[in-house]
């Protein structure tokens, strides 16, 4: 452990044992810090998600019962010290019942954060608002993507359609806000209330796009068929805080949101060294094909 990190941790808490590295990835390193009051967690964010410490602290300040407890953060160095949030729901099998309880409170957070959207963008949270998506999409499909030639041609053919969908969705009257974009079973925690963690993939965009990832994991990890009644129940629970009449908007947002999610992956890919991109592209291809299916 680097001396500067050790000194910073000790300035915030008093470890009572060895500080252990839990994982070291290209976008972040996480360390487990034992203290007399329980475990706390140190996170060092890579430049690609350097906005996360400030964003996490701001969310905890306004929504202390719904996100990880931020004990300390250093915006300039990309460091976070977090209280323990318990277990991820993935350890419980990712039960849909947990999402039924969590999604309304997450939606309330999104509604409240809409007034801070510009502030978040100014502090580095990626800007994936609807007005920017068509231009970003045009740039994406001009790249060489990990798809077949036919698939890439089909993506290029959807350029005008996407612009129309974004314009239609923008006219539905919902404010764009924080969008977690990695809202799955490893980032929803239990034991100390239902808390959403790990905001490093977030963007400012259409709020409903958050459920693109949630639903993907329920399909792939839980084996729920696309028409399973759980998806309707979860959609309606999430939409309840937004008021009536948004089911059609939700369907539209899920189509556009699949494209926004693919664009978010492009940002992560561009931050990787060339040798790491081959493995990354295997997963990115899945995300791109899901976006292609939604557009089609």
PASEBA-1860 file (N, C-alpha, C; in nm, 3 decimals):
! residues 296
1> XXXXXXXX> 0.085/-0.120/0.000/0.000/0.000/0.000/0.088/0.124/0.000 ~ 0.061/0.217/-0.089/0.141/0.338/-0.099/0.128/0.420/0.029 ~ 0.238/0.486/0.062/0.244/0.562/0.186/0.137/0.670/0.190 ~ 0.115/0.741/0.080/0.017/0.849/0.079/-0.123/0.797/0.108 ~ -0.156/0.680/0.050/-0.287/0.620/0.075/-0.300/0.581/0.221 ~ -0.197/0.516/0.274/-0.200/0.472/0.415/-0.215/0.590/0.508 ~ -0.144/0.697/0.482/-0.153/0.815/0.568/-0.292/0.878/0.559 ~ -0.348/0.881/0.439/-0.481/0.941/0.423/-0.586/0.859/0.496
9> XXXXXXXX> -0.579/0.727/0.483/-0.674/0.640/0.553/-0.664/0.661/0.704 ~ -0.540/0.663/0.756/-0.521/0.679/0.901/-0.565/0.816/0.950 ~ -0.566/0.914/0.862/-0.616/1.046/0.902/-0.767/1.046/0.919 ~ -0.835/0.947/0.861/-0.981/0.941/0.869/-1.029/0.841/0.974 ~ -0.964/0.724/0.980/-1.004/0.617/1.072/-0.878/0.552/1.128 ~ -0.896/0.470/1.231/-0.784/0.400/1.292/-0.794/0.251/1.260 ~ -0.715/0.202/1.163/-0.719/0.058/1.132/-0.672/-0.025/1.252 ~ -0.735/-0.141/1.269/-0.695/-0.232/1.377/-0.637/-0.361/1.321
17> XXXXXXXX> -0.607/-0.362/1.195/-0.548/-0.479/1.130/-0.495/-0.439/0.994 ~ -0.453/-0.539/0.920/-0.395/-0.514/0.788/-0.501/-0.460/0.691 ~ -0.461/-0.362/0.612/-0.545/-0.311/0.505/-0.519/-0.398/0.382 ~ -0.626/-0.461/0.332/-0.611/-0.559/0.224/-0.673/-0.507/0.095 ~ -0.603/-0.531/-0.015/-0.659/-0.499/-0.146/-0.757/-0.607/-0.187 ~ -0.883/-0.569/-0.207/-0.988/-0.663/-0.244/-0.989/-0.687/-0.393 ~ -0.980/-0.581/-0.469/-0.962/-0.597/-0.614/-0.891/-0.475/-0.671 ~ -0.817/-0.502/-0.776/-0.745/-0.398/-0.847/-0.781/-0.409/-0.994
25> XXXXXXXX> -0.860/-0.314/-1.039/-0.904/-0.314/-1.178/-0.859/-0.185/-1.244 ~ -0.875/-0.180/-1.374/-0.822/-0.064/-1.448/-0.899/0.063/-1.417 ~ -1.024/0.048/-1.369/-1.103/0.167/-1.340/-1.105/0.202/-1.192 ~ -1.063/0.110/-1.105/-1.064/0.140/-0.961/-0.993/0.030/-0.883 ~ -0.938/0.070/-0.769/-0.881/-0.024/-0.672/-0.959/-0.009/-0.542 ~ -0.996/-0.121/-0.481/-1.074/-0.121/-0.357/-0.997/-0.194/-0.249 ~ -0.992/-0.134/-0.130/-0.922/-0.193/-0.016/-1.016/-0.206/0.103 ~ -0.999/-0.314/0.179/-1.076/-0.341/0.300/-0.997/-0.292/0.420
33> XXXXXXXX> -1.061/-0.207/0.503/-0.993/-0.146/0.617/-1.067/-0.187/0.745 ~ -1.008/-0.275/0.827/-1.074/-0.312/0.953/-1.056/-0.203/1.059 ~ -1.163/-0.168/1.128/-1.155/-0.072/1.237/-1.228/-0.131/1.359 ~ -1.213/-0.066/1.472/-1.280/-0.115/1.594/-1.431/-0.111/1.581 ~ -1.483/-0.024/1.494/-1.627/-0.012/1.475/-1.680/-0.093/1.357 ~ -1.592/-0.171/1.293/-1.633/-0.250/1.177/-1.548/-0.217/1.056 ~ -1.580/-0.282/0.947/-1.503/-0.264/0.824/-1.546/-0.137/0.752 ~ -1.446/-0.065/0.696/-1.473/0.043/0.603/-1.396/0.013/0.475
41> XXXXXXXX> -1.427/0.087/0.370/-1.375/0.053/0.237/-1.311/0.176/0.172 ~ -1.189/0.157/0.127/-1.118/0.262/0.053/-1.128/0.231/-0.095 ~ -1.155/0.333/-0.175/-1.163/0.318/-0.320/-1.082/0.428/-0.387 ~ -0.992/0.388/-0.476/-0.915/0.482/-0.557/-0.965/0.472/-0.701 ~ -1.023/0.578/-0.751/-1.083/0.577/-0.884/-0.982/0.619/-0.989 ~ -0.982/0.550/-1.102/-0.898/0.588/-1.216/-0.955/0.715/-1.280 ~ -0.875/0.782/-1.365/-0.924/0.906/-1.427/-1.057/0.893/-1.501 ~ -1.085/0.775/-1.559/-1.208/0.759/-1.635/-1.332/0.776/-1.547
49> XXXXXXXX> -1.319/0.755/-1.418/-1.432/0.779/-1.329/-1.391/0.865/-1.209 ~ -1.308/0.962/-1.238/-1.259/1.051/-1.132/-1.370/1.136/-1.071 ~ -1.483/1.143/-1.137/-1.596/1.220/-1.084/-1.666/1.148/-0.969 ~ -1.640/1.018/-0.951/-1.718/0.939/-0.857/-1.707/0.986/-0.711 ~ -1.589/1.022/-0.659/-1.585/1.063/-0.518/-1.674/1.183/-0.487 ~ -1.665/1.286/-0.570/-1.748/1.403/-0.543/-1.896/1.370/-0.559 ~ -1.931/1.295/-0.663/-2.070/1.258/-0.685/-2.122/1.175/-0.568 ~ -2.043/1.078/-0.522/-2.086/0.994/-0.410/-2.110/1.077/-0.285
57> XXXXXXXX> -2.020/1.172/-0.259/-2.034/1.256/-0.140/-2.159/1.344/-0.150 ~ -2.185/1.398/-0.269/-2.303/1.483/-0.287/-2.430/1.402/-0.269 ~ -2.433/1.281/-0.323/-2.552/1.198/-0.308/-2.572/1.157/-0.162 ~ -2.464/1.124/-0.093/-2.479/1.087/0.048/-2.528/1.205/0.131 ~ -2.482/1.324/0.097/-2.525/1.443/0.170/-2.677/1.463/0.159 ~ -2.731/1.432/0.040/-2.874/1.456/0.017/-2.960/1.331/0.038 ~ -2.899/1.213/0.025/-2.977/1.089/0.031/-2.905/0.987/0.119 ~ -2.884/1.017/0.246/-2.798/0.933/0.329/-2.853/0.792/0.356
65> XXXXXXXX> -2.981/0.771/0.333/-3.039/0.638/0.358/-3.044/0.551/0.232 ~ -2.991/0.601/0.117/-3.010/0.529/-0.009/-2.880/0.498/-0.082 ~ -2.770/0.552/-0.034/-2.640/0.529/-0.097/-2.539/0.494/0.012 ~ -2.417/0.461/-0.029/-2.314/0.427/0.068/-2.279/0.548/0.156 ~ -2.248/0.520/0.282/-2.203/0.625/0.373/-2.063/0.670/0.332 ~ -2.048/0.797/0.302/-1.917/0.853/0.265/-1.852/0.910/0.390 ~ -1.746/0.845/0.435/-1.674/0.890/0.554/-1.576/1.002/0.520 ~ -1.520/0.996/0.401/-1.427/1.099/0.356/-1.408/1.083/0.206
73> XXXXXXXX> -1.368/1.191/0.140/-1.335/1.181/-0.002/-1.235/1.289/-0.038 ~ -1.156/1.261/-0.139/-1.059/1.355/-0.192/-1.085/1.365/-0.342 ~ -1.149/1.472/-0.382/-1.190/1.488/-0.522/-1.069/1.493/-0.615 ~ -0.963/1.561/-0.574/-0.848/1.578/-0.662/-0.774/1.447/-0.686 ~ -0.768/1.363/-0.584/-0.695/1.236/-0.600/-0.786/1.118/-0.635 ~ -0.916/1.143/-0.638/-1.007/1.037/-0.676/-1.023/0.930/-0.570 ~ -1.021/0.968/-0.442/-1.025/0.872/-0.332/-1.156/0.884/-0.257 ~ -1.202/0.766/-0.210/-1.325/0.756/-0.132/-1.302/0.665/-0.013
81> XXXXXXXX> -1.363/0.698/0.099/-1.367/0.608/0.213/-1.514/0.590/0.250 ~ -1.559/0.464/0.246/-1.701/0.434/0.258/-1.729/0.344/0.377 ~ -1.842/0.368/0.441/-1.888/0.276/0.543/-1.937/0.146/0.481 ~ -1.944/0.042/0.561/-1.988/-0.087/0.511/-2.138/-0.085/0.484 ~ -2.179/-0.136/0.369/-2.321/-0.133/0.331/-2.386/-0.271/0.340 ~ -2.313/-0.370/0.389/-2.373/-0.502/0.403/-2.338/-0.593/0.286 ~ -2.440/-0.665/0.238/-2.420/-0.762/0.131/-2.489/-0.715/0.002 ~ -2.429/-0.742/-0.114/-2.500/-0.716/-0.239/-2.612/-0.818/-0.257
89> XXXXXXXX> -2.719/-0.777/-0.324/-2.833/-0.868/-0.341/-2.796/-0.988/-0.428 ~ -2.686/-0.978/-0.501/-2.641/-1.094/-0.577/-2.611/-1.213/-0.488 ~ -2.565/-1.187/-0.366/-2.537/-1.297/-0.273/-2.666/-1.366/-0.227 ~ -2.778/-1.300/-0.247/-2.908/-1.358/-0.211/-2.979/-1.416/-0.332 ~ -2.910/-1.416/-0.446/-2.970/-1.469/-0.568/-3.037/-1.366/-0.655 ~ -3.014/-1.237/-0.627/-3.074/-1.128/-0.704/-3.227/-1.139/-0.710 ~ -3.294/-1.150/-0.597/-3.440/-1.168/-0.599/-3.511/-1.045/-0.655 ~ -3.606/-1.063/-0.744/-3.682/-0.947/-0.794/-3.750/-0.869/-0.683
97> XXXXXXXX> -3.785/-0.938/-0.573/-3.850/-0.868/-0.461/-3.764/-0.756/-0.407 ~ -3.630/-0.774/-0.408/-3.541/-0.668/-0.360/-3.551/-0.545/-0.450 ~ -3.560/-0.568/-0.580/-3.572/-0.456/-0.673/-3.709/-0.389/-0.663 ~ -3.810/-0.469/-0.632/-3.944/-0.412/-0.614/-3.943/-0.309/-0.501 ~ -3.864/-0.336/-0.398/-3.853/-0.243/-0.286/-3.759/-0.127/-0.315 ~ -3.652/-0.153/-0.392/-3.548/-0.053/-0.410/-3.578/0.048/-0.519 ~ -3.645/0.007/-0.625/-3.659/0.095/-0.741/-3.740/0.223/-0.713 ~ -3.848/0.219/-0.633/-3.917/0.346/-0.606/-3.829/0.448/-0.534
105> XXXXXXXX> -3.749/0.404/-0.437/-3.663/0.499/-0.366/-3.552/0.550/-0.457 ~ -3.503/0.465/-0.546/-3.404/0.510/-0.644/-3.465/0.615/-0.737 ~ -3.589/0.593/-0.779/-3.657/0.691/-0.864/-3.674/0.825/-0.792 ~ -3.705/0.820/-0.663/-3.718/0.944/-0.587/-3.585/1.019/-0.582 ~ -3.474/0.946/-0.567/-3.342/1.008/-0.572/-3.322/1.077/-0.707 ~ -3.354/1.006/-0.814/-3.337/1.065/-0.947/-3.419/1.193/-0.963 ~ -3.541/1.190/-0.917/-3.626/1.309/-0.929/-3.565/1.426/-0.852 ~ -3.516/1.398/-0.733/-3.456/1.504/-0.653/-3.327/1.557/-0.711
113> XXXXXXXX> -3.252/1.471/-0.780/-3.123/1.513/-0.834/-3.135/1.589/-0.966 ~ -3.252/1.594/-1.025/-3.268/1.663/-1.153/-3.223/1.808/-1.144 ~ -3.248/1.871/-1.033/-3.209/2.012/-1.020/-3.058/2.029/-1.010 ~ -2.985/1.920/-0.988/-2.840/1.926/-0.977/-2.770/1.872/-1.103 ~ -2.846/1.846/-1.210/-2.788/1.783/-1.328/-2.675/1.866/-1.389 ~ -2.697/1.995/-1.406/-2.593/2.080/-1.464/-2.469/2.084/-1.375 ~ -2.490/2.089/-1.247/-2.380/2.088/-1.151/-2.298/1.960/-1.166 ~ -2.364/1.846/-1.179/-2.292/1.720/-1.195/-2.211/1.720/-1.324
121> XXXXXXXX> -2.269/1.769/-1.433/-2.195/1.774/-1.560/-2.071/1.862/-1.547 ~ -2.086/1.976/-1.481/-1.971/2.065/-1.463/-1.858/1.998/-1.386 ~ -1.892/1.903/-1.301/-1.790/1.834/-1.221/-1.751/1.699/-1.279 ~ -1.778/1.681/-1.408/-1.720/1.568/-1.478/-1.809/1.447/-1.500 ~ -1.931/1.446/-1.448/-2.019/1.333/-1.476/-2.050/1.334/-1.626 ~ -2.032/1.221/-1.696/-2.052/1.220/-1.841/-2.191/1.269/-1.882 ~ -2.193/1.344/-1.990/-2.314/1.406/-2.040/-2.372/1.321/-2.153 ~ -2.476/1.245/-2.123/-2.546/1.164/-2.223/-2.692/1.208/-2.235
129> XXXXXXXX> -2.713/1.339/-2.228/-2.847/1.390/-2.244/-2.894/1.371/-2.389 ~ -3.025/1.367/-2.405/-3.084/1.329/-2.533/-3.037/1.417/-2.648 ~ -3.015/1.543/-2.623/-2.974/1.633/-2.730/-2.837/1.595/-2.786 ~ -2.756/1.526/-2.708/-2.622/1.490/-2.751/-2.612/1.350/-2.812 ~ -2.711/1.267/-2.788/-2.700/1.127/-2.830/-2.688/1.108/-2.981 ~ -2.768/1.176/-3.065/-2.754/1.151/-3.209/-2.613/1.178/-3.261 ~ -2.552/1.288/-3.220/-2.416/1.318/-3.264/-2.318/1.213/-3.213 ~ -2.333/1.174/-3.088/-2.246/1.072/-3.031/-2.264/0.938/-3.104
137> XXXXXXXX> -2.389/0.908/-3.140/-2.416/0.783/-3.211/-2.353/0.784/-3.351 ~ -2.364/0.895/-3.419/-2.302/0.905/-3.552/-2.153/0.880/-3.544 ~ -2.088/0.935/-3.442/-1.945/0.912/-3.424/-1.916/0.765/-3.391 ~ -2.004/0.704/-3.313/-1.986/0.564/-3.276/-1.989/0.474/-3.399 ~ -2.089/0.489/-3.483/-2.104/0.396/-3.596/-2.003/0.420/-3.706 ~ -1.929/0.532/-3.700/-1.819/0.552/-3.794/-1.693/0.477/-3.752 ~ -1.690/0.430/-3.628/-1.577/0.356/-3.577/-1.583/0.211/-3.625 ~ -1.470/0.143/-3.609/-1.469/-0.001/-3.630/-1.514/-0.066/-3.500
145> XXXXXXXX> -1.628/-0.134/-3.505/-1.688/-0.192/-3.387/-1.670/-0.344/-3.386 ~ -1.679/-0.407/-3.267/-1.664/-0.552/-3.260/-1.792/-0.625/-3.303 ~ -1.834/-0.597/-3.427/-1.956/-0.653/-3.486/-1.924/-0.704/-3.625 ~ -2.014/-0.780/-3.682/-1.999/-0.820/-3.822/-2.024/-0.698/-3.911 ~ -1.982/-0.709/-4.036/-2.005/-0.599/-4.129/-2.152/-0.569/-4.147 ~ -2.234/-0.674/-4.150/-2.378/-0.654/-4.165/-2.437/-0.584/-4.044 ~ -2.392/-0.624/-3.925/-2.444/-0.562/-3.803/-2.406/-0.414/-3.797 ~ -2.282/-0.384/-3.836/-2.240/-0.244/-3.831/-2.317/-0.161/-3.934
153> XXXXXXXX> -2.343/-0.220/-4.051/-2.423/-0.148/-4.151/-2.564/-0.121/-4.100 ~ -2.621/-0.218/-4.029/-2.755/-0.198/-3.973/-2.753/-0.087/-3.868 ~ -2.648/-0.082/-3.787/-2.638/0.026/-3.689/-2.630/0.162/-3.757 ~ -2.552/0.170/-3.864/-2.544/0.298/-3.937/-2.680/0.337/-3.993 ~ -2.758/0.237/-4.031/-2.889/0.264/-4.088/-2.991/0.317/-3.989 ~ -2.961/0.307/-3.861/-3.053/0.354/-3.758/-3.024/0.498/-3.714 ~ -2.930/0.566/-3.779/-2.889/0.699/-3.734/-3.007/0.796/-3.732 ~ -3.080/0.805/-3.840/-3.192/0.899/-3.846/-3.303/0.857/-3.751
161> XXXXXXXX> -3.327/0.726/-3.738/-3.431/0.677/-3.648/-3.400/0.716/-3.504 ~ -3.274/0.701/-3.465/-3.238/0.737/-3.328/-3.262/0.885/-3.302 ~ -3.225/0.969/-3.398/-3.248/1.113/-3.379/-3.396/1.142/-3.357 ~ -3.483/1.073/-3.432/-3.626/1.092/-3.415/-3.675/1.043/-3.280 ~ -3.623/0.930/-3.235/-3.662/0.877/-3.106/-3.620/0.969/-2.992 ~ -3.498/1.023/-3.003/-3.450/1.116/-2.900/-3.538/1.240/-2.895 ~ -3.577/1.291/-3.011/-3.662/1.409/-3.014/-3.798/1.377/-2.953 ~ -3.851/1.261/-2.986/-3.981/1.223/-2.929/-3.971/1.206/-2.778
169> XXXXXXXX> -3.866/1.140/-2.731/-3.851/1.117/-2.587/-3.831/1.249/-2.514 ~ -3.756/1.340/-2.574/-3.733/1.470/-2.512/-3.864/1.547/-2.494 ~ -3.958/1.524/-2.586/-4.086/1.594/-2.578/-4.182/1.538/-2.475 ~ -4.144/1.431/-2.407/-4.233/1.371/-2.308/-4.232/1.445/-2.174 ~ -4.142/1.542/-2.159/-4.151/1.632/-2.044/-4.085/1.589/-1.916 ~ -3.998/1.486/-1.920/-3.929/1.442/-1.799/-3.789/1.500/-1.795 ~ -3.749/1.550/-1.679/-3.617/1.611/-1.665/-3.509/1.503/-1.666 ~ -3.400/1.532/-1.733/-3.285/1.442/-1.731/-3.209/1.460/-1.601
177> XXXXXXXX> -3.146/1.355/-1.556/-3.090/1.354/-1.421/-2.982/1.248/-1.411 ~ -2.940/1.218/-1.288/-2.837/1.115/-1.269/-2.895/0.980/-1.309 ~ -2.812/0.904/-1.377/-2.851/0.772/-1.427/-2.735/0.678/-1.396 ~ -2.756/0.583/-1.305/-2.647/0.498/-1.253/-2.578/0.419/-1.363 ~ -2.653/0.360/-1.452/-2.606/0.287/-1.570/-2.531/0.159/-1.539 ~ -2.526/0.118/-1.414/-2.468/-0.011/-1.378/-2.550/-0.069/-1.262 ~ -2.681/-0.055/-1.272/-2.772/-0.083/-1.162/-2.809/-0.232/-1.164 ~ -2.719/-0.313/-1.109/-2.741/-0.457/-1.108/-2.713/-0.515/-0.970
185> XXXXXXXX> -2.714/-0.647/-0.963/-2.714/-0.717/-0.835/-2.588/-0.699/-0.753 ~ -2.479/-0.654/-0.815/-2.355/-0.631/-0.739/-2.349/-0.491/-0.682 ~ -2.444/-0.405/-0.718/-2.440/-0.266/-0.674/-2.561/-0.223/-0.592 ~ -2.649/-0.316/-0.560/-2.757/-0.291/-0.466/-2.729/-0.373/-0.341 ~ -2.720/-0.305/-0.226/-2.678/-0.369/-0.101/-2.792/-0.371/0.000 ~ -2.788/-0.473/0.084/-2.886/-0.488/0.190/-2.815/-0.488/0.326 ~ -2.887/-0.508/0.432/-2.843/-0.517/0.571/-2.849/-0.383/0.643 ~ -2.819/-0.272/0.574/-2.830/-0.139/0.635/-2.927/-0.055/0.553
193> XXXXXXXX> -3.041/-0.115/0.522/-3.132/-0.054/0.427/-3.088/-0.090/0.286 ~ -3.170/-0.061/0.189/-3.135/-0.086/0.049/-3.057/0.034/-0.002 ~ -2.932/0.010/-0.039/-2.843/0.118/-0.080/-2.780/0.088/-0.216 ~ -2.773/0.190/-0.300/-2.710/0.179/-0.432/-2.567/0.229/-0.422 ~ -2.472/0.147/-0.465/-2.330/0.179/-0.456/-2.268/0.189/-0.595 ~ -2.143/0.233/-0.596/-2.058/0.232/-0.717/-2.118/0.314/-0.831 ~ -2.101/0.446/-0.821/-2.159/0.539/-0.917/-2.060/0.579/-1.027 ~ -1.955/0.501/-1.047/-1.851/0.539/-1.143/-1.888/0.522/-1.288
201> XXXXXXXX> -1.998/0.454/-1.318/-2.045/0.442/-1.457/-2.160/0.537/-1.487 ~ -2.189/0.625/-1.395/-2.306/0.711/-1.407/-2.291/0.812/-1.521 ~ -2.405/0.865/-1.559/-2.409/0.976/-1.654/-2.531/1.061/-1.621 ~ -2.538/1.174/-1.688/-2.659/1.255/-1.684/-2.735/1.224/-1.814 ~ -2.854/1.172/-1.799/-2.931/1.131/-1.916/-3.076/1.109/-1.878 ~ -3.147/1.034/-1.961/-3.287/1.007/-1.930/-3.293/0.910/-1.813 ~ -3.371/0.941/-1.710/-3.369/0.857/-1.589/-3.410/0.713/-1.613 ~ -3.508/0.691/-1.700/-3.562/0.556/-1.715/-3.460/0.459/-1.773
209> XXXXXXXX> -3.356/0.510/-1.838/-3.254/0.424/-1.897/-3.181/0.341/-1.794 ~ -3.193/0.376/-1.666/-3.127/0.300/-1.561/-3.165/0.152/-1.562 ~ -3.289/0.123/-1.602/-3.338/-0.014/-1.592/-3.294/-0.102/-1.708 ~ -3.224/-0.046/-1.806/-3.166/-0.128/-1.912/-3.077/-0.236/-1.852 ~ -2.988/-0.197/-1.761/-2.895/-0.291/-1.700/-2.967/-0.380/-1.599 ~ -3.054/-0.323/-1.518/-3.127/-0.401/-1.418/-3.201/-0.517/-1.485 ~ -3.272/-0.487/-1.592/-3.349/-0.590/-1.660/-3.259/-0.690/-1.732 ~ -3.146/-0.642/-1.784/-3.053/-0.734/-1.851/-3.005/-0.841/-1.753
217> XXXXXXXX> -2.971/-0.802/-1.632/-2.920/-0.899/-1.535/-3.029/-0.994/-1.488 ~ -3.152/-0.945/-1.478/-3.261/-1.034/-1.440/-3.287/-1.138/-1.550 ~ -3.266/-1.100/-1.674/-3.277/-1.195/-1.784/-3.162/-1.296/-1.781 ~ -3.040/-1.243/-1.778/-2.923/-1.328/-1.797/-2.886/-1.407/-1.673 ~ -2.897/-1.348/-1.555/-2.854/-1.415/-1.433/-2.968/-1.490/-1.364 ~ -3.088/-1.439/-1.375/-3.202/-1.504/-1.310/-3.283/-1.590/-1.405 ~ -3.257/-1.575/-1.535/-3.329/-1.655/-1.632/-3.472/-1.613/-1.658 ~ -3.507/-1.488/-1.625/-3.643/-1.441/-1.653/-3.659/-1.420/-1.803
225> XXXXXXXX> -3.766/-1.475/-1.859/-3.795/-1.454/-2.000/-3.836/-1.308/-2.023 ~ -3.813/-1.254/-2.143/-3.847/-1.113/-2.167/-3.990/-1.076/-2.132 ~ -4.085/-1.168/-2.147/-4.223/-1.136/-2.116/-4.267/-1.172/-1.976 ~ -4.171/-1.204/-1.889/-4.206/-1.244/-1.753/-4.282/-1.131/-1.682 ~ -4.387/-1.166/-1.607/-4.465/-1.061/-1.537/-4.382/-0.976/-1.442 ~ -4.270/-1.027/-1.394/-4.189/-0.947/-1.304/-4.145/-0.815/-1.368 ~ -4.118/-0.816/-1.496/-4.071/-0.692/-1.559/-4.178/-0.584/-1.556 ~ -4.303/-0.622/-1.576/-4.411/-0.526/-1.565/-4.427/-0.475/-1.422
233> XXXXXXXX> -4.416/-0.564/-1.324/-4.428/-0.523/-1.183/-4.316/-0.426/-1.146 ~ -4.193/-0.457/-1.188/-4.080/-0.371/-1.155/-4.090/-0.236/-1.226 ~ -4.131/-0.239/-1.350/-4.153/-0.113/-1.423/-4.253/-0.025/-1.350 ~ -4.365/-0.083/-1.312/-4.469/-0.003/-1.248/-4.426/0.048/-1.111 ~ -4.351/-0.033/-1.037/-4.300/0.013/-0.907/-4.204/0.130/-0.926 ~ -4.117/0.120/-1.026/-4.022/0.228/-1.054/-4.095/0.355/-1.099 ~ -4.198/0.339/-1.180/-4.268/0.455/-1.236/-4.358/0.526/-1.135 ~ -4.396/0.459/-1.029/-4.492/0.516/-0.935/-4.453/0.655/-0.886
241> XXXXXXXX> -4.326/0.680/-0.846/-4.290/0.815/-0.801/-4.296/0.922/-0.911 ~ -4.297/0.879/-1.037/-4.299/0.976/-1.146/-4.440/1.021/-1.182 ~ -4.540/0.955/-1.123/-4.678/0.990/-1.154/-4.732/0.902/-1.266 ~ -4.862/0.915/-1.296/-4.926/0.825/-1.393/-4.891/0.861/-1.537 ~ -4.913/0.762/-1.624/-4.908/0.789/-1.768/-4.772/0.777/-1.833 ~ -4.680/0.701/-1.775/-4.544/0.696/-1.831/-4.504/0.561/-1.888 ~ -4.599/0.468/-1.901/-4.561/0.336/-1.951/-4.506/0.342/-2.093 ~ -4.572/0.416/-2.181/-4.522/0.427/-2.318/-4.386/0.496/-2.321
249> XXXXXXXX> -4.371/0.598/-2.238/-4.242/0.667/-2.231/-4.133/0.573/-2.183 ~ -4.166/0.486/-2.089/-4.069/0.390/-2.040/-4.020/0.299/-2.152 ~ -4.112/0.248/-2.233/-4.071/0.163/-2.345/-3.981/0.235/-2.442 ~ -4.013/0.360/-2.471/-3.929/0.440/-2.560/-3.792/0.465/-2.499 ~ -3.791/0.495/-2.370/-3.664/0.523/-2.301/-3.575/0.399/-2.296 ~ -3.633/0.281/-2.285/-3.552/0.159/-2.284/-3.486/0.136/-2.420 ~ -3.551/0.176/-2.529/-3.489/0.164/-2.661/-3.372/0.260/-2.673 ~ -3.397/0.386/-2.640/-3.291/0.486/-2.650/-3.182/0.458/-2.546
257> XXXXXXXX> -3.223/0.413/-2.428/-3.127/0.387/-2.322/-3.029/0.276/-2.356 ~ -3.071/0.177/-2.433/-2.978/0.072/-2.475/-2.865/0.130/-2.560 ~ -2.896/0.230/-2.640/-2.793/0.296/-2.720/-2.703/0.381/-2.630 ~ -2.763/0.454/-2.538/-2.683/0.536/-2.445/-2.588/0.447/-2.365 ~ -2.634/0.328/-2.327/-2.549/0.235/-2.252/-2.429/0.191/-2.337 ~ -2.451/0.165/-2.465/-2.341/0.129/-2.554/-2.241/0.243/-2.567 ~ -2.290/0.365/-2.571/-2.202/0.482/-2.578/-2.120/0.496/-2.450 ~ -2.181/0.465/-2.336/-2.107/0.471/-2.210/-1.993/0.370/-2.210
265> XXXXXXXX> -2.015/0.254/-2.268/-1.910/0.153/-2.276/-1.795/0.203/-2.365 ~ -1.827/0.280/-2.467/-1.722/0.334/-2.553/-1.627/0.422/-2.472 ~ -1.682/0.502/-2.381/-1.596/0.588/-2.298/-1.501/0.503/-2.215 ~ -1.551/0.395/-2.158/-1.465/0.308/-2.079/-1.359/0.242/-2.167 ~ -1.397/0.200/-2.286/-1.302/0.134/-2.376/-1.189/0.228/-2.417 ~ -1.225/0.352/-2.448/-1.124/0.446/-2.494/-1.021/0.477/-2.387 ~ -1.054/0.452/-2.261/-0.961/0.477/-2.151/-0.866/0.359/-2.128 ~ -0.890/0.246/-2.195/-0.807/0.128/-2.175/-0.684/0.130/-2.264
273> XXXXXXXX> -0.575/0.067/-2.221/-0.461/0.048/-2.310/-0.498/-0.053/-2.419 ~ -0.435/-0.048/-2.534/-0.473/-0.137/-2.646/-0.477/-0.285/-2.610 ~ -0.385/-0.331/-2.525/-0.380/-0.473/-2.493/-0.501/-0.521/-2.413 ~ -0.573/-0.429/-2.351/-0.689/-0.468/-2.270/-0.819/-0.462/-2.348 ~ -0.815/-0.414/-2.471/-0.938/-0.389/-2.544/-0.998/-0.514/-2.607 ~ -0.917/-0.614/-2.636/-0.969/-0.736/-2.698/-1.068/-0.805/-2.606 ~ -1.031/-0.823/-2.481/-1.121/-0.885/-2.385/-1.244/-0.797/-2.361 ~ -1.222/-0.668/-2.349/-1.333/-0.575/-2.326/-1.434/-0.582/-2.441
281> XXXXXXXX> -1.383/-0.594/-2.563/-1.471/-0.593/-2.680/-1.566/-0.712/-2.684 ~ -1.531/-0.821/-2.621/-1.621/-0.936/-2.617/-1.750/-0.900/-2.544 ~ -1.738/-0.828/-2.433/-1.857/-0.785/-2.359/-1.926/-0.667/-2.428 ~ -1.846/-0.577/-2.484/-1.904/-0.462/-2.553/-1.988/-0.507/-2.672 ~ -1.945/-0.612/-2.740/-2.023/-0.663/-2.853/-2.162/-0.707/-2.809 ~ -2.173/-0.766/-2.689/-2.304/-0.805/-2.637/-2.391/-0.682/-2.616 ~ -2.333/-0.579/-2.557/-2.407/-0.455/-2.531/-2.450/-0.390/-2.663 ~ -2.362/-0.389/-2.761/-2.395/-0.331/-2.892/-2.507/-0.410/-2.960
289> XXXXXXXX> -2.502/-0.541/-2.950/-2.606/-0.623/-3.015/-2.740/-0.607/-2.946 ~ -2.739/-0.588/-2.817/-2.865/-0.563/-2.746/-2.923/-0.426/-2.789 ~ -2.835/-0.328/-2.808/-2.882/-0.198/-2.857/-2.938/-0.213/-2.998 ~ -2.869/-0.291/-3.080/-2.916/-0.314/-3.217/-3.053/-0.381/-3.218 ~ -3.072/-0.478/-3.131/-3.201/-0.545/-3.122/-3.312/-0.450/-3.078 ~ -3.280/-0.362/-2.982/-3.379/-0.264/-2.937/-3.416/-0.168/-3.049 ~ -3.316/-0.124/-3.123/-3.343/-0.030/-3.232/-3.425/-0.095/-3.342 ~ -3.396/-0.224/-3.365/-3.465/-0.293/-3.472/-3.609/-0.326/-3.438
END
